[in-house]
């Protein structure tokens, strides 16, 4: 249909219950409400199907796709049963280095500050601040501060600092939260008919790496998934995903050269057929609103943005 647009939604986690530290995080009850709204007001399609229809002009009005990034275990435990209940499809982009008990650097930081004893955490020797932790609001602010400071450091330095932070906050004596998918859970998603895409091995900032290292991380993530699933993996999601900051034209060319059919970013907007369509930089949208009308309104506003095109 001429003028039809494709909204691609990004999720990361679906928690069993609300988290007081992150009240805006999607939990199971909220995800179910959003699925009901999507099923009623949008045509939800598998991402490969939507992209084919986008190219051949057969995309229905208010078309949408659901995607998940990173590979959290709650995707299988909580998101999958609800997707199956409502007869909806999602594509899961997996960072393979964290399967089977791995922990991403940001989750180490969050766990450290969440569980740190006392009312302050002195991080000045790490080049950070002495952060107050007396209230939930202060712990939430401390997490945002530390994540922002570490995010664009060189990969190995960022990893070391996250581990050190967890240790000094008491993490060495605590059980590590196994938040990521196991191989069995990944295969459960596949067996349920869900899409599986690549998201690198280690979830690095590609723009901060050499092109050779970036290519290896992208290629190895694709290969590992294909070995685990015994199926081709043709979709890719750029880690963090902001064009010009997290990845650049060289990484788009790498993704193309490795045989992917399409790739998604995290810049807002919708995809629209035509000369501006770039299948290797598809925009996506994060639906964080908890209220029914606010959720639908933000989706509508995203579709109506003046810069809507293939990027």
N, C-alpha and C positions, 0 to 999 in steps of 0.2 A: 504494500500500500504506500503510495507516494506520501512523503512527509512523516511517516511513522518513525518513532524513535525507540531506541533500546536502552532501558535503565538497567545497569548491572549493580547489584547491591553487594557490599562487602560486610561480612561478619568475621569475627575471630573466635569468640567463645560463646557458649550457651551454658551458663552456670546453673547448678541444681536449684539454687535459691539466691535471692539478692545478697550482695556483698556490701556491708556497711561502709567499707573503705572505698568502694567504687560503686556508688549508687546508680551511676549511669550505665554500668555494664549490663549486657543483655543476659537475662536469666530465662529459665524454661517457660515461665508463665508469660513473660513479655514476648518471647519468640513465638509462642503459640498465637498470641493476639495478632502479631504482625503477619504471620502466615495466613490467618483468617482474612485479614484485610487485603493482602496480596491476591489471594485466591478469588476474592469477591470483585476487586476493582481492576486487577491486572491480568494479563495473560502470561503466566510464568512458563518459560520454556527452558529446556536444557541449553547450555551455552553454545555448543556446536550447532544445534538446530537453529537457534536464534541468529547466529552469524551467517549461516547459509541463507536464511530468509531475508536477512538484512541486505545481502549482496544481490539476491535475485528479485527484490522488490515485493516479496510476499510476507513481510513482517506485519503482524496484526497491530491494531492500535493498542497503546499502553502495554507494550511488551516489556517483560522484565526477566532477569536471570538472578539467581541467588549464588553467591560464591562465599567460600570460607578460606582464610589464609592461615598458614603456619602448620597446622596439624595437631590441634589440641584433642585430648582424649574425650572431652565432653562433646565434641562434634559427633562421635559415634554413640556416646551414652545418652545424650539428651536431644541433640539436633536431629539425628537420623530417625528416631521413632516418630517425632512430630512431622518431619517431612513425609514419611511413609503414611502417617495418619491422614494427611491432607492431600496426598497424591502429588507432591511437588518434588522437583528435581533440584539438586545443587551440585556445584563443582567445588572440590576441595583441593587447594593448592598446598602441597606438602614440602616442608623443608626437611629432607631426609636425615640430616645429621642429628636430629633430636628425637627420632623414633626410639621406642623401647627404653624409656627412662632418661632421656636427655632433658636438659633444662636450658632454655634460652636465657641470654644475659639479662634481659629486662625482667624476666621472672625471678632471677636470683636477687636482683635489686629490690623488687617489690616484696619478696619473702623476707629479705633482711630487714627492711624498714618496718614491715608489718609486725615482725616478731621481736624487734630490738627491745631489750629491757631499758627501763629508765625513761627520763623525760627529755634527754638530748642524745644526739649521736655526733661525736666529734670526728669530722672527716677532713680536717684542715691539712693533715699530712698527705692526703690524696689530692690536694689542690682544690678541694671543695670547701664547704662551709661547716660550721657547727650548727646542726639543724635541730630545732625543737620538735619534740614528739609527744607532748602532753595530751593532745586531743586527736581525734580522727582527722579533723581538718588539717592539723599540722603535719600529721603523717602523710596525708594525701599530697600536701604541698611539697613535703620533702621528697616524696617519690617523683613528682613531676620535675623538681629541681635537679635531682641526681640523674634521672633518665635524660633530661635535656643536655646536661653537661657531658655525659658519656657517649651519647648516640653517635656522634660523628668523629669519635676518636678512631685511630687505627684499630683494626679488628682485634688483634692479639692484646693490645693494651686495654681495650674495652673489656675483653674477657677476663683478664687478670684482675682488673679493678673490681669487676662484679663479684668474682670469687672472693677477693680479699674483703670486700664490704660484707658479704654474707658471713664470712668467718668471724670478723670482729663484732658483728651484731649478734653473735651467738648461733649462727647457722650450722657450725661444725657439730654441735651437739643435738641438732634436730634432724628428724627424718625429712629428706628431700621430697617435696611434693612432686609426684610423678604425673605431671599434667599433660604430657604429650601422648599421642597415639602409640599403641603397640602395632606390630605387624599384623596381628590377628584382627585388630580393630580396623586397620586400613583395608584389609581384604574384605571385612564385613561391609564397609562402605561400597567397595567395588561390587560385591555380590548383590547388594541392594539396588544396583543400577545407577549409582551416583557417578559423577564424573570425577576423575583424578587428574590434577595438573601438577606441573613441577614448580618449585619455588626456591631453587638452588639447594645445596647441601647445608650450608652454614648460616644462611640468611644474612649475608654481609651487605654493606652499602657498596654496591657495585662501582659507583663513581670514585670510591676511595681506593680501589684496587688497580693493579695493572690489568691491561686487557687480557693478557694470558691467564692470570689468576681468575679473573671474572669468567672467562670462557670455561675453564676447568670446573669451577664451582657450578655453573649452569649445566654443563654437559654431564657432570657426574651425578647431579641430582636427577636429571632425566633418565640416565642409564640405571641408577639404583632403583628408581620406581618401576621401570620397565622390567627389571629382573624380578622384583618382588611380586609384581602383578601379572607378569607374563602377557603383557599387552602394550601396545604403543601409547606413548604419552605425547600429546600434540599441542597442549595448551600450557602457557607459562604466565606466572605473575612475578613482576619485578619486586624484590624486597623493598619495603617502605614505599617505593613506587611513585615518588614525585619526579616528574620529568625535569631534567636540568640540574637537579640537586642529588637525587639518589641514583639515577641512571642517565645515560646520554645516547646520542646517535650510534656510537660504537657498540653499545650493548644491544640496541635494536638489531643491528646487523648480525651480531653474534647469534641472537635468538633465531633470526631467519635462517642463518647458515646451518644451524643444528637441526633443522627440519621441523620446527614448530609451525603450526598452522595459524596461530594467533597468540597475542599476549595482552595482559591487562595491567593497567597502572592504578594509581590511587588519586589522580586528579579528578575533581568533580566534573559532572556533565553527563551527557548521553551520547550514544553513537547513532549516527544518522547516515543512511545510504547516500552515495554521491561521490563527487571528486575528492571531498575532504576526508573520506573514511580511511582510517589507518588501522588495519587489523592488528598491528603490532604495538599500538599504544591506545588501547581501548579505555576510556574513562570509566571510573566506578564511583559509587556513592555510598556513604556510611549513614544508615538510618538510625540515629540514636534517640529520637523522640519517643517517650513512653506513652504519651497520650494518643488516642486514636486519630483525632482530627489533626494534631500537630504532625504525626507521622505521614499522613496522606498529603497534608499541605506541603511539607518539605519535599516529598517526592515530586509533587506537581511543580514546585519552584525549581527544582533541579532540572526538570524537563524543559522549563521555559527560559532557562538562562540564555542570555543573548549570544553567548559564545558557543552555543551548541553546534557541534559538527562532529567530525570523526575523532577529534581530540578532546 
